[in-house]
């Protein structure tokens, strides 16, 4: 069948629906369609339709691609803790009849269930979902797992009245900088199927449609002394001494590539029309061998996408970018920023990734920020072939400083932007920047003062593994922070000091639950201020990754050495910026003696009591394994 025939055969729904921000007054859905269908949405309590008004914004991105931003306003507040449902019709046809894979748990229903739980009972949370993770695993029987599939299992085995209030995806929903050859091949086919017209890429002699540059995209960078440094910083094809990373030689470049990757990691629809046969243009033996291994991992990933699509339709999801949503080490140092933003190619790549984040993730976090005029401006920038129009819009996105947001749940959900409001080092531009600048941390302090409890989402842990942070500090001392991703809250003196002051403020919340990801392993800490009778209760809960893991042998050594070197009696604690804190690591219930870190792909689950304190901290792992983090504090 010709590409044109396949394109015409696409189902009306390309991806979604995704249930995004939900409150008492409104509901928001994100949907990608292959035609500009008339959409009708109805919200039900039992069988009764609620009084409502729908507002639908359409972003036309390609001949066969439309993004639909759907807002439903209610005349009366939604009933809390009550099973509800929404029904979507496209051109009069129910969505359940359009999709081959039913999104509903009740197969006979044409509605999708959900529940609004403003008083948080539990939360699912995770980060770092790399589609081709596991391609290097030699044991073919071992599955890489996918935390979003585990989330679907949890919903399927839980009564709707006990479903989590929402799901937090705290970073690296896509890996724009670490793309498997088969995924890039699928992306290139999807662009053609959807009829998306790509912009010209700076420095590329041929359009990406004619030469995708599989496994060799770093070659597009100009060769000069200055740009050799850009090569080293922006495209890391080498192994790092401590923390390893795959090559970034398939780095997404165009806006069309970014958009299509989102469609391919959230829905099985496009995969039914895509071939993963190795392209003839991949002719190097090492590239052919890698492609074939990556293909097995991608095929396994695709098998779980119907469940991924389903869980995203049923549970409200709060999202935030981390570095891989854009590129590795994004804004890690001021020097990195100067280098990357000083070249038109790297600036365009970063801008296109942020553009894709806006349309696929950012809108649903805080839809009120983006009015019709702004969305129309985004559509114009996406469709234009005029570089100046696109670059002007990208400049606006790069200068935008309102990516952070909150939801008025109980406890209040506060999601931090730790990437674009950074505190640059005053000592050296090559030193790590603080994850939030003084103004951002001050704004946060105002946002949470006088609250009893708060759920903070920080993509990188506020309180991480001391040994790993010490190693990162050593590499910073020798001028190589980029080699070990020296991104932690303690890496910058100013932001570390401001963060510690946040917890000692007189009007600070009594209970802080900090949800994080980023590091590719999971852990939980109970934290108190030393010498403070009225110390707040702090829990650092890290779940990572959804589909990624740390090198197992290396993490085991780090775990045990950290416990020995930084035991409560160790004098090394005096040299850390956290010496005023008493940190008690929780123990995974399946851990061996001395282990505190969990290294399994999955998704975190936190249950809360009536005061907003964690009553259970668990990780839902592959093969339905549930690991609980047990408190080791003495009573």
N, C-alpha and C positions, 0 to 999 in steps of 0.2 A: 504494500500500500504506500502511496506517495506521501510525502510530508504534508502536503496540502490536504489530502484526504484524511490523514490522521488528525490534523488540526481541526477539521470540520467535525470529526467524530468525538471531540472532547465533550465530556459531560458538562452541564452548566456550572457545577461547583468544582473549583480547582483546589481549594483548601478552606478549612473552617467548617462550621462557624467556631470561633473562639469566644468564649464568655470572658469578658474583661472586667472593668470596674463595675461594681454592683453596690448600690446603696438604697436607702428607703425610697428615694424619689426617682431613681433612674437605673436603667440597665443598658450595657453597651456590648455590642457584638461586632466582631471583625470577620469579614468573609471575602474570599477571592472567587470571582466567577469568570467564565469564558465569554459571556455576553452581557450586555447591559440590561439585565432582567429587571422587570418590575418586582419589587420585594414587598411582601406583606408580612408583618410580624404581630403575633398575638400572645399575650401573657395570660396564663390560666392559674387559678387557685381551685383545685379539684377540677370540675368541668366548667366552672364559671369564668368567662373572660373578664379581665380587669379593665377598668377605664384607663385609657392611655392615649398617647400621641407619639408617633414615630417620626424621627428626623433622620434621613439617610443621605450621607455624602458619598459621592462616587469619585474615585480617582482612576482615570483611564490611563493605563500604562502600556498597552499593546493592542494589536488588532483583536486578540482573543484573551485579554486580561483586564479585569476591572476589580479594583478594591472597593469594598462597600463598608463604610463606617456607619454603623446603625446605633442610634440612640433612641431609647424608649423612655418617655417621661410619664409618670403615673399621676393621676388626679388625686389619689389618696396614697399615703405611705404603704409600702409593701408590708404584709404581715411577717413578723420575724419568726424564725424557727419553724416554719410551715412549708411542707413540700409544695413547690410551684413547678411550672413548666412553661416553655416557650415553643411556639410553632412558627416555623418559617415557611412561607410559600414563595416560590419563584415563578413568575408568570402564571400563577394559579395552581402550580403543582407543589404538593408538600415535599419538603426537603428529604424526608425519609424515603420517598418513592424515587427520588433522583439519585441518591447515593447508593452505590452497590453494597457498601458496608453500613449497616444501620447504626446510627449514633446512639440509639436509645437502649437502655437495659431491658425495657419491656418491648419486645420485638413487634408486638401488634400495635404499638402506639405510634402516632405521627408527631408526638411532642418530645421535647428534650427536657428532662428533669433538672432542677436546680433548687437550691435553698439559700435564703439570705439569713446569715447568722451574724448579726452585728456584735454580739457578745461572743468573743472568740472561744470556741471549745477546743479546737485543734487546728493545726496548720501543717500542710505539706510544704517542704522546701528543698531546693537543690540547685546545683549549677554544673557547668562544664559537661556539655553533651556533644561529644565528638563522634560524628557518624561512623567513621572508619576505625574507631578504637578497637583493638583486638586483632588487627590484620597480621600482627607479628606473632600471635600466639601459635605455638606449634601443635598443641593438643586440639585437634579438630572438634572434639566432643565438648570442649569448654566454650561456653557462650559468654560474650562480653557483657550482656545485660543492658537494660535501659530503664532508668529511674522513672520515666513517664509511663512505661508499661507497668511497672510495679505500682504506680499511683492508680492506674486503672484497675489493677487487681484489688487494691484496697477498697476502692469505691464499690466494686462488684460484690465484695464480700461484707459490706457494711450497709446497714439500713440508712436510707437517705436522711432520717432524723439525726443520725450521728455522723454525717459527712463533715469533713473539715470546713472551716469558714472560708478559706481560700488557699491558693497555692502560690508560693513565692519562688520565682525563677531568678536567682540573684546574680546571673552573669554567664557569659559564654553559651548563650542559647544556640549560636552557630560558631563555627571556627572559620572565620573568613580568611585567616592567615595560614591555615593548616588544612588543605583540601586534598582529598584522595583523587588520584587520576580518574577513577570511574565516576566519582561525584562531579568532577569538572566536566567530564564527557556528558553526563546526564544534564548538567546545567546548560551546556551549549545546545543540546537538543531541545531543552525546554524553551529556550529563548526563541528558537525557530518555530516551535509548535505554537507558541503564544503570540508570535508576530511582533516581538519587541524590537524596536529600532535602537541600536546602541550608539552611544556617542563615540567620537574619535578619541582614542587613547593617546596622550602625549608620548612621544618617542617610539611609538609602534609604527614600523614601516608598512605593515599590512593590518587591516582590521582584524579584530579577534575572531570574527566570523569566518575569516579565511585562514587564519593561523592562530589556533588557540594557545600555542606555546606550552604544551604539556610538559611538566617537570623542568621548565627552563625559563620561567617568567622573569627571573632576576636578570636575564640577559637584556631585557628592555631598558634597564637603567644605563645612562650614559657612562662611558668609561673615562674617568678623570680622577685626579688625586682626591678632590673633594667628594666626588660621588662614589669613590671606592668606600669611603667612610659610611655613606648612606647605604651602600650595598651591605656592609657588615651589620649595621644597626637595624635596617628595615627588613631585610630578607636573611633570616638566620638559617643557613643550610648546614651549619656545623653542629656538632654535639656540644652541649655545655658541660663544664667540668663536674658540676654537682647535679643540677636539675636538667634532665635531658628534654629535648623537644624534637619533633619531626621537622623535616624540611618545609620551608614555606615557598617552594618553587612553583606551586599552583595557586598562589595567592589570588583571591578574587580581585578584579580590577574595575570592571564596569558596574554601573548601577543595575543593569539588567541581570548580571551574574548574581549580585547580592540578593535581589528580589527573588530570583528563581531558587536560590538555595533555601530561603525561608519556606517557599512552597513545597520543596522536596523534603524538608525535615519535619514538616507538620502534617503531611497528608500523603496517602498512597496513590492519589488520583493520577498524577503525571507519570508515575513510574510504570503504569500499565501501557504506556505508549513509548517507552524508552528502551533502547537496546544498550546493554553493557558490554557488547563485544568490543574487544580492544581496537581502537582506531589504528589504521595503517601508519599514520604519521608518528606513532610511538615506535621508534625503530632501534633505540639503544637496548641492549640486552638487560641491563640493570633496571631500566624503566619498564620493560615488558614484564620482568619477574615481579617487580613491585606492584604493577597494575593488577596482575592476576591474583596476588595475595589480597590486595585491597578490595578487589571485587567480591571475594567471599565475605569479607566483613560488611560491605555495603549491602549485599543481598540479605544477610542476617538482620541488618538494621531495618531494611524495608519491610521485613516480615512483621515487625511490631507496630508499623505506622497506623493501621486501623485502630488499635487500642490507644495510641497517642492522640489521634484525631478525636477519639471519643472522650478521653479525659479532659482535653482542652475545651470541649463543648459543654461539659457539665459543671466544671469548677471555676469560679472566678480566679483569674491569674494576674498577679502583680509581677512586673518584670523590671530588670535594670541591666544596663550593659556593664561588662567588664572589658578587659583588653581584647580578648579573641573575637568578640563581636565586631571589632574594628581591625585591630592588628596587635600582635604581641608587643608588650612593653609600651603601649600607647601612653604617651605623656609621662613616662617614668622619670625622666630628668628634663631640666630646661634645655640642656644641650640636645637631647633627642628631639624636642619640639622644634628647636631652631633648624636642625638638620632636615627633619621630615617635612615640615611645613615650608621650607625654603626651596623645595623643588616641585615643579608642577605635577609630575607623575605621582609622587608619594602623597602630595596634598589632595589630588583628585581621588586616589584610592581611599584615603581616610574619609574624605567628604562623602563619597558614594556609600561607604559602609554606614556612616552616620545617617545618611539620607534613608537608607533601607531600614535602619533601626527606628527612625521616626515613624515610618508608615506601617511597619510590621509589629513593633513593640511599643514605641513611645506614646502613640495616640491613645491606646487603651488604658494607660496608667493614669492619665489625667486629661480626659477629652476636653474639658472646659477650657484648657489652655489654647486649643487650636480651633479658631473660628473658620467659617466657610472661606473667607478671603485668603487665609493662610494655606488652607488645604488646596485651594485653587492655584495659588502661587507654586505650591509643591508640584501639582500636576503639570503646570506649564514648564517648570524646570526639568521634569522627568521626560517630557515629550520633545523638548527643543533640541535642535542640532546646532544652535548658536552657543559656542563655548562660553561667551561672556555671560549669558543669561543663567546658564547652569552654575558657573563659577560664583556668580553673585549670590545665588541661593545657598550654595555650599558655604560661602563666607559667613552668611547669616547663621547657619547651623553651627559652624565652628565657634562663633562668638556667643551662642545661646547659653545662658547660665541657669536655666530653670528646668533641668532634667529631673531634679529631685522632686519628691511629692509625698503626700500622706493620704491615708484613708481614715475616715472617722469611725473606726471600729473601737471596741472596748476589749483589750487595750488598743490604743491608737497605733496604727501601722505607719511608721516613718521610714521611707526608703531613701538612702543617701546616694548622691552622685560623688563617687570617689575618683573620677577620671578627668573631669573637665574644670573643676574648681580647685586646682592643686596649689600647694604652698611651695613655691620654688625656693631652692636652697640659696641662702644669702652667702654661704661660704664658697660654694663652687657650683657652676652650672652642670658639672658632671655628677654631682651628688644626687641621690634620690630626692624627688619632690615629696612634700607631705601630701597625704591622700586627700585632705581637705584644708583649705586655707583658713586663716583666722576669722575672716568674715563669715564663711560658710559654717564654721563650728559655732560662732556666736549666734547665727540665725537658728541653728539647730537647738541651741540652749533655750532660745526664746520659744521655739516651737513645742518644746516638751516640758517647760516649767509648770509646776503646780499639778502635773498629772500624777496619779497614783501609780500607774504602770504604763509601760511603753514597749512595743516591739520594734526594735531598730534593725534595719537591713543594711549591712555593710558588706559589699561584695568580697572584700578581703577581711579576714578575721581581725577584730580589734586587738584580741589577745591570742597570739599564735604560739607555736612551739619555740621555746627560747633558744634551743640549740640551733635550729634552722635560721632564726633571726640573727644569731651571733655569726654564723657563717656568712650570711648576707652582709653583715657589717664589716667583716674582714675584707670581702671583695670590694666593698665601697671604699675602704681605706686605701686599697691599692689602685683605685680608679677604675674598677671594672664592675659596677653595679648591674650593668645589662647582662653580664654573664650568668647571674644567678637570680634574675628577676627580684631585685632587692626592693620589693614593694610590701611594706608592712607599716602599721601605724607608728611603730617605734623608730622607724628609720630616719625621721626628720625631727629634730629637737623641738621645734616650735609646735608642730601639730601634736606630738606626743604630750607636751606640757599642757596644751589647750584641752586635749582629750581627757587627761587626768583631772583637770579642773572641772570638767563637765560633771564628773561623778561626785565631786565634793561641794557643788553649788548647794546653797541652802534650800532652794526650791526644786531640787532635782527629784525625779520620780523615785518612789520607794523600790520599785521592781523594774529592772532592765533585762529584757530578753534580746540578745543580739544574735541574729541569724546571718550566717556567712557561708561562703563557698570558696572557690578559686584554687585551693591547694591540692586537690585530687586525693584527699583522704578526709576522714570525719573524726570529730572529737567533741567533747563537752566539758566545760569548766564551770565550777561554782566559785564565785569571786566575792571577796569582801575587802573593804578598806581596813588596813591595820591601824589600830589606835583610835578608831572612830566608833563611839557608842551608837551613833545613828547612821551607820553605814548603809547605803542602799544594797539591795540584793541584786547581784549581777550574774547572769548566765551567758557564757559564750558558747553558742551551739553552731557547729560547722558541719555542713553536709556537702560532700564533693567526692567524686563527681557522679552526675546522672549517668554518664557513659564515659568514664575515664578513671584511671587509677594511677597512683604513684608507683614507681619501680619497687616491687615488693621487698626484695632483699635490702635495698638501701633504706627504705622506710623503717624496717624492723631494727636496723642498727641505730638510726636516728632516734627512734622511740626509746630504746633501752638506754642509750647514752644520755639522752635528755633527762630521763628520770634519775639517772645516777649523778650527772654533773650539776643538775639544778634541783636536787632534793631540798626539802625545807631547811636543812641544816647547812647547805652548801654556801660558802662565802661568795661564790660567783653571782649569787642573786643580788649582792650589793652593787654590782656593776650594771644592772639592768635598770631601765626607766620605770619598771613595774615593782620596784622594791617596796613601795607603799601599799602593795596589794597582797592579800593572801589568796592564792589560787589553788583550788583543789580539783585535779583532773578526775573525771568520772571514768569508770572502768567498763568497757564493753563486756556484756555478760558471757561472750564466747572467747574472751581474751585469755592468753597464757599469762603466767605470773610476770608482772613488770610491764605489760603492754597496756597502752592507753589510747592508741590511735587505731582506727578501723579503716582498712583499705579494701573496700568493696564497692563496686558500682551499685547505685541505688538512689533512694530518695529519703530525706529526713521526715520524721513525723513527731510533732511536739503537741502533747495534750496540756491544757491549761486548767488551773482551778479557778474559783470565783474571784480571787484577788489578782489574777493575771500572772500567776507563778507556774512554772512547768511542773506538772504532776507526773509526766512521763516523757522521756527523751529517747527516741528510737530511730533506727535506720531500717528501712524496708529494702532488702537486698534481693538479688536474683534468686530464682527457684523458691520464692515465697519464704525466704529466711527473714526473720525479724530479730534484730539485735538491739537490746536495751542498754543504755548507758546508766550504770548503777553508781549512786553516790558513794564516795569513799570518806566523806567528812565524818569526824567523830561527833557523836551526839553530846 
